[in-house]
């Protein structure tokens, strides 16, 4: 991130080297003027403050504005300086989060202020302006993450709760910095400053004064303004469980068709797809798109149509009641839904190697995001797995590590990895592929130092130097809470369609005069989409397709029960036998 330069008392504008600080055209400024008000600014005026929600989308018409992290605190630093034609804010403005920095007027002038809700509508209705703002905001968010702005997590690298908080922050793409009690010199001073006993950690610090002792994920979410859970006993037309690509597609299509749609996720929007550094085989993006950008676009699109999100909110039970379903959450709250779409996805399998558990979250990871990559520090790393996730991770990490060892148990990289990824992996000078190779041991006291690997064809063992290990060895479904509720296959994936029909309660379905539909489970009106469904194709494109298809089947289920859909201006009720809007 660029730091503003100060020369002769004047503040120089930060160059736009990363595409995060674009300038609006005169035509775009004219269009925005009709939706906001012009306002004079004074030197030293604070336009928005770190920790407080955004109220307005601000465009600089004249003068300059400096963006500060930790204003007035010991870690104060300049994030950027903006001049005429540039707009302020970052991703939190569009998603309803609190600001992660502070905007201060350095040279008096004039700004254009557009109310946040009106700006969010403009982003959804004007594709050119919306794309410009979204890309800039995504870039600013990742720059803030790299800067270590936002809140601080103070805790031990050996603490499970520290790992939980760090994972929640990383998966939600929240700017933060981890202060390790075991190794960071700053830790002891912070403990004394806030009178924190080591046994009270982990703690979350924000704005130099707000402190949460070992908060739950929900408490941390409330701190930075993530969507709050729905009130007790609220009812919706569709409850989508899981906010990965399938769940987000269901949210977009459900809300756009006029259904009251609520999407819940226990950790974050995006699922495993959000951890992908680059998705190059997704339709419509010939140059590829990062998982984070794809997910943010989907979330904004769902908000545009009126979908609601609950993150974090973990579902623990599903109970039929009066032709609807009662969804129970782990905090004891409940909500009613006319139909349910299960899109809870999968979680990566753990690598079963002696001693690896003490290194998980410290230097053994099950995702390769900007957060994990920033910890590599140009050291050699290893990636275990032979699928697309492993290939994408290896290519991404090669931009940060001095060398990447890709360890594949099979004898052919083409067996489970797309051809385009195989070509890139094999041609990359920093990636070394080791076939028919398995990890047998790990070494390192406080963090990973080396691996013992074995050639499963020759049984030969060798040591590999690696400061981090990234594991992508398949996944298991998030369906523990569904056992005994509906039918699962032997691996725990949800049975649907013909497979569900074969094991369903015949009496239940006979009274309806039909069999389970294509994505329907053994419970009428409960559908499964994406990776959690038995027999699904584990690809982002197929997951989004199934999420959209699940909403079409929800309509059919409702029609057969005689429920009419009252659609808003963005949606319509599909005719019997017809198709839903393709918007």
C-alpha positions as CSV (number, residue, x, y, z in Angstrom):
1,X,0.0,0.0,0.0
2,X,1.3,3.4,-0.9
3,X,2.1,5.9,1.8
4,X,1.4,9.6,1.0
5,X,4.3,11.8,0.5
6,X,4.6,15.1,2.3
7,X,6.5,17.9,0.6
8,X,6.6,21.5,1.8
9,X,3.5,21.0,3.9
10,X,1.4,19.7,1.1
11,X,0.1,16.2,0.9
12,X,0.7,14.4,-2.4
13,X,-2.1,12.2,-3.8
14,X,-1.4,8.5,-3.7
15,X,-0.7,7.0,-7.2
16,X,-3.2,4.4,-8.4
17,X,-0.8,1.6,-9.0
18,X,-3.1,-1.2,-8.0
19,X,-6.4,-0.1,-9.5
20,X,-7.8,0.6,-6.0
21,X,-7.9,4.4,-6.4
22,X,-9.6,5.1,-9.8
23,X,-10.9,8.5,-10.8
24,X,-14.6,9.0,-11.9
25,X,-15.3,10.6,-15.3
26,X,-17.1,13.9,-15.6
27,X,-20.1,12.0,-16.9
28,X,-20.2,9.7,-13.9
29,X,-19.9,12.7,-11.5
30,X,-22.8,14.3,-13.3
31,X,-24.9,11.1,-12.9
32,X,-24.1,10.9,-9.2
33,X,-24.9,14.5,-8.5
34,X,-28.5,13.8,-9.1
35,X,-28.5,11.3,-6.2
36,X,-26.6,13.3,-3.6
37,X,-25.8,16.7,-2.2
38,X,-22.7,18.9,-2.6
39,X,-21.1,20.0,0.7
40,X,-18.1,22.2,1.6
41,X,-15.4,20.7,3.7
42,X,-13.0,22.3,6.3
43,X,-9.4,21.4,7.0
44,X,-9.1,18.8,9.7
45,X,-12.8,17.7,9.3
46,X,-13.4,13.9,9.9
47,X,-15.6,12.6,7.2
48,X,-16.0,9.1,8.7
49,X,-14.3,7.4,11.5
50,X,-12.8,3.9,12.1
51,X,-15.2,1.7,14.0
52,X,-18.3,3.6,13.0
53,X,-20.7,2.5,10.2
54,X,-20.6,4.3,6.8
55,X,-23.5,6.8,6.4
56,X,-22.6,8.2,3.0
57,X,-20.7,7.5,-0.2
58,X,-18.3,10.4,-0.6
59,X,-16.8,11.8,-3.8
60,X,-14.1,14.5,-3.7
61,X,-15.0,17.4,-6.0
62,X,-12.1,19.6,-4.8
63,X,-9.5,19.5,-2.0
64,X,-7.7,16.4,-0.6
65,X,-8.6,13.8,1.9
66,X,-6.2,11.6,3.9
67,X,-7.1,8.1,4.9
68,X,-5.6,7.1,8.2
69,X,-5.3,3.8,10.1
70,X,-5.4,4.1,14.0
71,X,-5.9,7.8,13.9
72,X,-4.4,9.3,17.1
73,X,-3.1,6.0,18.3
74,X,0.4,4.6,18.6
75,X,0.1,2.8,15.2
76,X,-1.2,5.8,13.2
77,X,-0.2,5.7,9.6
78,X,-1.3,7.0,6.2
79,X,-3.2,4.5,4.1
80,X,-3.8,6.8,1.1
81,X,-4.4,10.4,0.0
82,X,-7.2,11.2,-2.5
83,X,-7.8,14.3,-4.7
84,X,-10.6,15.5,-6.9
85,X,-12.6,12.9,-8.8
86,X,-11.8,10.1,-6.4
87,X,-14.3,8.4,-4.1
88,X,-13.8,7.3,-0.5
89,X,-14.7,4.1,1.5
90,X,-14.0,0.4,1.0
91,X,-15.9,-2.8,0.9
92,X,-17.5,-2.3,4.3
93,X,-19.6,0.5,2.8
94,X,-21.4,-1.9,0.4
95,X,-21.8,-4.7,3.0
96,X,-22.8,-2.7,6.0
97,X,-19.7,-3.2,8.0
98,X,-18.0,-0.6,10.2
99,X,-15.2,1.5,8.7
100,X,-11.7,0.1,9.1
101,X,-10.0,3.5,8.7
102,X,-10.6,7.2,9.1
103,X,-11.0,9.9,6.5
104,X,-9.6,13.4,7.4
105,X,-9.8,16.5,5.2
106,X,-6.3,17.8,4.6
107,X,-7.1,20.6,2.0
108,X,-10.5,22.2,2.3
109,X,-12.8,21.9,-0.7
110,X,-16.1,20.3,-1.7
111,X,-17.5,16.8,-1.6
112,X,-20.5,15.0,-3.1
113,X,-22.4,12.9,-0.5
114,X,-24.7,10.1,-1.6
115,X,-26.7,8.2,1.1
116,X,-25.3,4.7,1.4
117,X,-28.6,2.9,0.6
118,X,-29.0,4.9,-2.6
119,X,-25.4,4.2,-3.5
120,X,-25.9,0.5,-3.0
121,X,-28.9,0.6,-5.4
122,X,-26.8,2.5,-8.0
123,X,-24.0,-0.1,-7.8
124,X,-26.6,-2.7,-8.7
125,X,-28.3,-0.8,-11.4
126,X,-25.3,0.8,-13.2
127,X,-23.0,-2.0,-14.4
128,X,-20.1,0.3,-15.4
129,X,-20.1,2.4,-12.3
130,X,-20.9,-0.7,-10.1
131,X,-17.9,-2.6,-11.6
132,X,-15.6,0.3,-11.1
133,X,-16.6,0.8,-7.4
134,X,-16.6,-2.9,-6.6
135,X,-13.1,-3.5,-8.1
136,X,-11.7,-0.5,-6.3
137,X,-13.3,-1.6,-3.0
138,X,-12.0,-5.1,-3.3
139,X,-8.6,-3.8,-4.0
140,X,-8.7,-1.5,-1.0
141,X,-9.9,-4.3,1.3
142,X,-7.0,-6.6,0.3
143,X,-4.6,-3.7,0.7
144,X,-5.9,-3.1,4.2
145,X,-5.5,-6.8,5.0
146,X,-1.9,-6.6,3.8
147,X,-1.3,-3.5,5.9
148,X,-2.5,-5.3,9.0
149,X,-5.2,-2.6,9.6
150,X,-8.4,-3.3,11.5
151,X,-8.7,-5.0,14.8
152,X,-5.9,-7.0,16.5
153,X,-6.2,-10.6,17.8
154,X,-3.9,-11.1,20.8
155,X,-3.4,-14.7,21.6
156,X,-1.1,-17.7,21.6
157,X,-0.3,-19.7,18.5
158,X,-1.1,-22.8,20.6
159,X,-4.6,-21.6,21.5
160,X,-7.6,-23.2,19.7
161,X,-9.7,-20.1,20.3
162,X,-7.0,-17.9,18.8
163,X,-7.0,-20.2,15.7
164,X,-10.9,-19.9,15.6
165,X,-10.8,-16.1,15.7
166,X,-8.1,-15.9,13.1
167,X,-9.9,-18.3,10.8
168,X,-13.2,-16.4,11.2
169,X,-11.4,-13.1,10.3
170,X,-9.6,-14.6,7.3
171,X,-12.6,-16.4,5.9
172,X,-14.7,-13.2,6.1
173,X,-11.9,-11.2,4.5
174,X,-11.7,-8.8,7.5
175,X,-8.7,-6.6,8.0
176,X,-6.9,-7.6,11.1
177,X,-3.5,-8.4,12.6
178,X,-2.5,-11.3,14.8
179,X,-0.2,-10.5,17.8
180,X,1.4,-13.8,18.9
181,X,1.9,-14.1,22.7
182,X,4.7,-16.5,22.2
183,X,6.8,-14.6,19.7
184,X,5.7,-11.0,19.2
185,X,7.5,-8.4,21.3
186,X,4.5,-6.1,21.2
187,X,2.4,-8.7,23.1
188,X,3.7,-8.1,26.6
189,X,3.3,-4.3,26.3
190,X,-0.3,-4.8,25.2
191,X,-1.0,-7.2,28.1
192,X,0.2,-4.6,30.6
193,X,-1.5,-1.7,28.9
194,X,-4.9,-3.3,29.1
195,X,-4.3,-5.3,32.3
196,X,-4.9,-8.6,30.6
197,X,-3.8,-11.8,32.2
198,X,-2.4,-14.4,29.8
199,X,-5.1,-16.9,30.8
200,X,-7.7,-14.3,29.6
201,X,-6.5,-14.5,26.0
202,X,-7.2,-14.5,23.2
203,X,-8.6,-11.0,23.2
204,X,-9.7,-8.7,20.3
205,X,-8.5,-5.1,20.4
206,X,-10.0,-2.4,18.2
207,X,-9.5,1.4,18.0
208,X,-7.0,1.2,20.9
209,X,-9.7,1.0,23.5
210,X,-12.4,-1.5,22.7
211,X,-11.5,-5.0,24.1
212,X,-13.3,-8.3,23.9
213,X,-12.0,-11.2,26.0
214,X,-12.1,-14.5,24.1
215,X,-15.2,-13.5,22.1
216,X,-17.4,-15.9,20.3
217,X,-17.5,-15.5,16.5
218,X,-20.9,-13.9,16.8
219,X,-19.6,-11.3,19.3
220,X,-16.7,-10.5,16.9
221,X,-19.2,-10.2,14.0
222,X,-21.3,-7.7,16.0
223,X,-18.2,-5.7,16.7
224,X,-17.5,-5.0,13.0
225,X,-21.2,-4.9,11.9
226,X,-21.8,-8.2,10.2
227,X,-25.5,-9.0,9.7
228,X,-27.3,-9.9,12.9
229,X,-29.3,-13.1,13.3
230,X,-33.0,-13.1,12.5
231,X,-35.4,-12.5,15.4
232,X,-36.9,-15.5,17.2
233,X,-39.7,-17.3,15.2
234,X,-39.3,-15.2,12.1
235,X,-40.7,-16.9,9.0
236,X,-39.3,-16.9,5.4
237,X,-40.3,-18.5,2.2
238,X,-36.8,-20.1,1.7
239,X,-34.1,-20.7,4.2
240,X,-30.7,-21.4,2.5
241,X,-28.2,-23.2,4.7
242,X,-24.7,-22.4,3.5
243,X,-23.4,-19.3,1.7
244,X,-21.0,-20.9,-0.8
245,X,-21.6,-20.6,-4.6
246,X,-24.7,-22.9,-4.4
247,X,-26.2,-21.1,-1.5
248,X,-25.5,-17.6,-3.0
249,X,-27.0,-18.7,-6.3
250,X,-30.1,-19.8,-4.5
251,X,-30.2,-16.5,-2.6
252,X,-30.0,-14.5,-5.8
253,X,-32.6,-16.5,-7.7
254,X,-34.9,-16.9,-4.7
255,X,-34.9,-13.2,-3.9
256,X,-35.1,-12.0,-7.5
257,X,-38.2,-14.2,-7.9
258,X,-40.0,-12.5,-5.0
259,X,-39.4,-15.1,-2.3
260,X,-38.4,-13.9,1.1
261,X,-35.0,-15.5,1.3
262,X,-32.7,-15.8,4.2
263,X,-29.2,-17.3,3.8
264,X,-27.2,-18.5,6.9
265,X,-23.7,-19.7,7.3
266,X,-21.7,-20.8,10.4
267,X,-18.5,-19.0,9.4
268,X,-18.5,-16.8,6.3
269,X,-19.9,-16.2,2.9
270,X,-18.1,-18.0,0.1
271,X,-17.4,-21.5,1.3
272,X,-14.3,-23.1,-0.1
273,X,-14.6,-21.1,-3.3
274,X,-13.7,-17.9,-1.5
275,X,-10.3,-19.4,-0.6
276,X,-9.4,-19.9,-4.3
277,X,-6.8,-17.4,-5.5
278,X,-7.9,-17.8,-9.1
279,X,-10.8,-19.5,-10.8
280,X,-10.0,-19.7,-14.5
281,X,-12.6,-22.1,-15.9
282,X,-15.7,-20.2,-14.7
283,X,-18.0,-19.2,-17.5
284,X,-17.8,-15.6,-18.5
285,X,-14.4,-14.8,-17.0
286,X,-11.8,-15.6,-19.7
287,X,-9.0,-14.1,-17.7
288,X,-10.1,-15.7,-14.5
289,X,-11.5,-14.3,-11.3
290,X,-10.4,-14.6,-7.7
291,X,-12.7,-16.6,-5.4
292,X,-13.0,-13.5,-3.1
293,X,-14.1,-11.2,-5.9
294,X,-16.6,-13.8,-7.3
295,X,-18.2,-14.2,-3.8
296,X,-18.3,-10.4,-3.1
297,X,-20.1,-9.9,-6.4
298,X,-22.6,-12.6,-5.6
299,X,-23.3,-11.2,-2.1
300,X,-23.9,-7.7,-3.5
301,X,-26.2,-9.2,-6.2
302,X,-28.2,-11.1,-3.5
303,X,-28.5,-7.9,-1.4
304,X,-29.7,-6.0,-4.5
305,X,-32.7,-8.3,-4.8
306,X,-33.5,-8.2,-1.1
307,X,-32.0,-11.4,0.2
308,X,-30.9,-11.4,3.9
309,X,-27.8,-12.9,5.4
310,X,-27.0,-14.3,8.9
311,X,-23.3,-14.8,9.5
312,X,-22.3,-16.4,11.7
313,X,-25.3,-18.5,12.4
314,X,-25.0,-22.3,12.8
315,X,-28.0,-24.5,12.2
316,X,-28.4,-27.5,14.5
317,X,-31.8,-28.9,13.7
318,X,-34.5,-29.2,11.1
319,X,-38.0,-30.3,12.1
320,X,-41.2,-30.6,9.9
321,X,-44.2,-28.7,11.2
322,X,-47.5,-28.0,9.5
323,X,-46.1,-28.5,5.9
324,X,-43.2,-26.1,6.8
325,X,-39.9,-26.5,8.7
326,X,-38.6,-25.2,11.9
327,X,-34.9,-24.4,11.7
328,X,-33.1,-24.5,15.0
329,X,-29.8,-22.7,15.6
330,X,-27.0,-23.6,18.1
331,X,-27.9,-20.6,20.2
332,X,-31.4,-22.0,20.7
333,X,-33.2,-19.5,18.4
334,X,-35.6,-20.7,15.8
335,X,-37.0,-19.6,12.5
336,X,-39.7,-21.1,10.2
337,X,-39.3,-21.7,6.5
338,X,-41.7,-22.8,3.8
339,X,-38.8,-24.5,2.0
340,X,-35.1,-25.2,2.7
341,X,-32.1,-25.4,0.4
342,X,-29.2,-27.3,1.9
343,X,-26.0,-25.9,0.5
344,X,-23.7,-26.3,3.4
345,X,-20.8,-27.6,1.3
346,X,-17.9,-29.6,2.6
347,X,-14.8,-29.1,4.8
348,X,-11.4,-30.2,3.9
349,X,-10.2,-33.5,5.4
350,X,-7.4,-33.3,8.0
351,X,-4.0,-34.8,7.2
352,X,-3.5,-37.7,9.7
353,X,0.2,-37.4,10.5
354,X,1.7,-37.8,14.1
355,X,2.3,-34.4,15.7
356,X,0.6,-32.3,13.0
357,X,-2.3,-31.2,15.2
358,X,-0.1,-28.9,17.3
359,X,1.0,-27.1,14.1
360,X,-2.5,-26.6,12.6
361,X,-3.3,-22.9,12.3
362,X,0.4,-22.1,13.0
363,X,2.1,-23.4,9.9
364,X,-0.3,-26.1,8.7
365,X,-3.3,-24.7,6.8
366,X,-6.4,-26.0,5.0
367,X,-6.8,-22.9,2.9
368,X,-4.4,-20.7,0.9
369,X,-5.7,-17.1,1.1
370,X,-3.9,-13.7,1.2
371,X,-3.7,-14.2,5.0
372,X,-1.9,-17.5,4.9
373,X,0.3,-16.5,2.0
374,X,1.5,-13.4,3.9
375,X,3.0,-15.7,6.6
376,X,5.2,-17.5,4.1
377,X,7.9,-14.8,4.0
378,X,9.7,-16.1,1.0
379,X,10.3,-19.5,2.6
380,X,9.8,-22.9,0.9
381,X,6.3,-24.4,1.4
382,X,4.6,-27.7,0.6
383,X,1.1,-28.4,-0.8
384,X,-0.5,-31.8,-0.4
385,X,-3.2,-32.8,-2.9
386,X,-3.7,-33.6,-6.6
387,X,-7.0,-31.8,-7.4
388,X,-7.8,-28.3,-8.7
389,X,-7.7,-26.7,-5.2
390,X,-4.2,-28.0,-4.7
391,X,-3.1,-26.7,-8.1
392,X,-4.6,-23.3,-7.6
393,X,-3.0,-23.1,-4.2
394,X,0.4,-24.0,-5.5
395,X,0.3,-21.4,-8.3
396,X,-0.9,-18.7,-5.8
397,X,1.8,-19.6,-3.2
398,X,4.5,-19.5,-5.8
399,X,4.1,-15.7,-5.9
400,X,5.1,-15.6,-2.2
401,X,7.3,-18.6,-1.3
402,X,10.8,-19.2,-2.6
403,X,9.7,-22.7,-3.7
404,X,6.5,-24.8,-3.6
405,X,6.6,-28.6,-3.3
406,X,3.4,-30.1,-4.7
407,X,3.0,-33.6,-3.1
408,X,0.6,-35.9,-4.9
409,X,-0.3,-39.3,-3.7
410,X,-1.2,-40.6,-7.2
411,X,1.0,-41.2,-10.2
412,X,-0.7,-38.8,-12.7
413,X,-1.3,-35.2,-12.1
414,X,-4.0,-35.3,-14.9
415,X,-6.1,-37.7,-12.9
416,X,-7.9,-35.1,-10.7
417,X,-6.6,-31.8,-11.9
418,X,-7.9,-29.8,-14.9
419,X,-5.6,-29.8,-17.9
420,X,-5.2,-26.0,-17.9
421,X,-4.0,-26.1,-14.3
422,X,-1.6,-29.1,-15.0
423,X,0.0,-27.1,-17.8
424,X,0.6,-24.0,-15.5
425,X,1.8,-26.1,-12.6
426,X,4.3,-28.1,-14.7
427,X,5.7,-25.0,-16.4
428,X,6.1,-22.9,-13.3
429,X,9.8,-22.5,-12.3
430,X,9.1,-22.4,-8.6
431,X,6.8,-25.4,-8.4
432,X,8.3,-28.9,-7.9
433,X,5.8,-31.8,-8.4
434,X,6.5,-35.0,-6.5
435,X,4.1,-37.8,-7.6
436,X,3.2,-41.0,-5.6
437,X,4.4,-39.1,-2.5
438,X,2.9,-39.0,1.0
439,X,3.7,-37.0,4.1
440,X,4.9,-39.3,7.0
441,X,6.1,-36.9,9.6
442,X,6.6,-33.2,10.5
443,X,9.4,-31.6,12.4
444,X,9.6,-28.2,14.2
445,X,9.1,-27.0,17.8
446,X,7.2,-23.7,17.5
447,X,6.5,-23.9,13.8
448,X,7.0,-26.3,10.9
449,X,10.6,-26.6,9.8
450,X,10.6,-29.8,7.6
451,X,8.6,-32.8,6.4
452,X,9.4,-36.4,6.1
453,X,7.9,-37.7,2.8
454,X,7.8,-41.2,1.4
455,X,7.6,-42.4,-2.2
456,X,4.8,-44.9,-2.1
457,X,6.2,-46.8,-5.1
458,X,9.7,-47.3,-3.9
459,X,9.2,-46.7,-0.1
460,X,12.1,-44.3,-0.1
461,X,12.0,-41.6,2.5
462,X,13.5,-38.1,2.4
463,X,13.4,-34.8,4.2
464,X,11.9,-31.6,2.7
465,X,12.5,-28.1,4.1
466,X,9.2,-26.4,4.4
467,X,8.0,-23.5,6.6
468,X,4.3,-24.1,5.9
469,X,2.2,-27.0,4.8
470,X,-1.1,-26.5,2.9
471,X,-3.4,-29.5,2.8
472,X,-6.1,-30.2,0.1
473,X,-6.8,-33.9,0.2
474,X,-10.5,-34.1,-0.4
475,X,-13.5,-33.2,1.7
476,X,-16.3,-34.4,3.9
477,X,-19.8,-33.0,3.9
478,X,-21.1,-30.7,6.7
479,X,-24.1,-32.9,7.5
480,X,-23.6,-34.2,11.0
481,X,-26.7,-32.3,12.1
482,X,-28.8,-34.0,9.5
483,X,-28.2,-37.6,10.6
484,X,-31.6,-39.2,11.4
485,X,-33.4,-36.2,9.8
486,X,-33.1,-37.2,6.1
487,X,-31.3,-39.8,4.1
488,X,-27.5,-39.6,3.6
489,X,-25.2,-41.8,1.6
490,X,-22.5,-43.9,3.2
491,X,-20.1,-40.9,3.1
492,X,-22.6,-38.5,4.6
493,X,-23.6,-36.6,1.4
494,X,-27.4,-35.8,1.0
495,X,-29.4,-38.2,-1.2
496,X,-31.7,-36.5,-3.7
497,X,-33.9,-37.3,-6.7
498,X,-34.1,-40.9,-7.7
499,X,-31.6,-41.9,-4.9
500,X,-33.9,-40.2,-2.4
501,X,-37.0,-41.9,-3.8
502,X,-35.4,-45.3,-3.4
503,X,-35.2,-44.9,0.4
504,X,-37.9,-42.3,1.2
505,X,-41.0,-43.0,3.3
506,X,-43.6,-44.1,0.7
507,X,-46.5,-43.0,2.8
508,X,-45.2,-39.5,3.2
509,X,-44.9,-39.0,-0.5
510,X,-48.1,-40.9,-1.5
511,X,-50.1,-38.3,0.3
512,X,-48.5,-35.6,-1.9
513,X,-49.1,-37.6,-5.1
514,X,-45.6,-37.3,-6.3
515,X,-42.0,-38.5,-5.9
516,X,-38.9,-36.4,-4.8
517,X,-37.9,-34.0,-7.6
518,X,-34.4,-33.8,-9.1
519,X,-32.7,-32.0,-6.2
520,X,-35.2,-32.8,-3.5
521,X,-34.3,-34.9,-0.5
522,X,-36.4,-37.5,1.4
523,X,-38.2,-34.5,3.0
524,X,-40.7,-32.6,0.7
525,X,-39.7,-29.1,0.2
526,X,-36.1,-29.7,1.4
527,X,-33.6,-29.5,-1.5
528,X,-29.8,-30.0,-1.7
529,X,-27.4,-28.2,-4.0
530,X,-23.7,-28.1,-4.6
531,X,-21.0,-30.1,-2.9
532,X,-23.2,-31.4,-0.1
533,X,-25.4,-33.3,-2.5
534,X,-24.5,-36.9,-3.2
535,X,-23.3,-37.3,-6.8
536,X,-22.7,-33.6,-7.5
537,X,-19.9,-32.4,-9.7
538,X,-17.5,-30.6,-7.4
539,X,-17.1,-27.4,-9.5
540,X,-18.1,-23.8,-8.8
541,X,-20.1,-23.6,-12.1
542,X,-22.2,-26.7,-11.3
543,X,-22.8,-25.6,-7.7
544,X,-24.2,-22.2,-8.9
545,X,-26.3,-24.0,-11.5
546,X,-27.8,-26.3,-8.8
547,X,-28.5,-23.4,-6.5
548,X,-30.5,-21.7,-9.2
549,X,-32.2,-25.0,-10.1
550,X,-33.2,-25.6,-6.5
551,X,-35.2,-22.3,-6.5
552,X,-37.1,-23.5,-9.7
553,X,-38.0,-26.7,-7.8
554,X,-39.0,-24.7,-4.8
555,X,-41.6,-22.9,-7.0
556,X,-42.9,-26.2,-8.3
557,X,-43.2,-27.5,-4.7
558,X,-45.1,-24.4,-3.7
559,X,-47.4,-24.6,-6.7
560,X,-48.3,-28.2,-6.0
561,X,-49.2,-27.1,-2.5
562,X,-51.4,-24.3,-3.8
563,X,-49.1,-21.4,-2.6
564,X,-49.0,-18.4,-4.9
565,X,-45.8,-16.4,-5.1
566,X,-46.3,-12.7,-4.7
567,X,-43.3,-11.3,-6.6
568,X,-41.9,-7.8,-6.4
569,X,-40.9,-5.8,-9.4
570,X,-37.7,-7.8,-9.8
571,X,-39.3,-11.2,-9.9
572,X,-42.4,-13.1,-11.2
573,X,-44.4,-16.1,-10.4
574,X,-43.4,-18.9,-12.9
575,X,-46.3,-20.5,-14.8
576,X,-46.9,-24.2,-14.2
577,X,-44.5,-26.1,-16.4
578,X,-42.6,-23.0,-17.4
579,X,-39.3,-21.6,-16.4
580,X,-38.3,-18.9,-13.9
581,X,-36.8,-15.7,-14.9
582,X,-33.3,-16.0,-16.2
583,X,-32.2,-12.6,-14.8
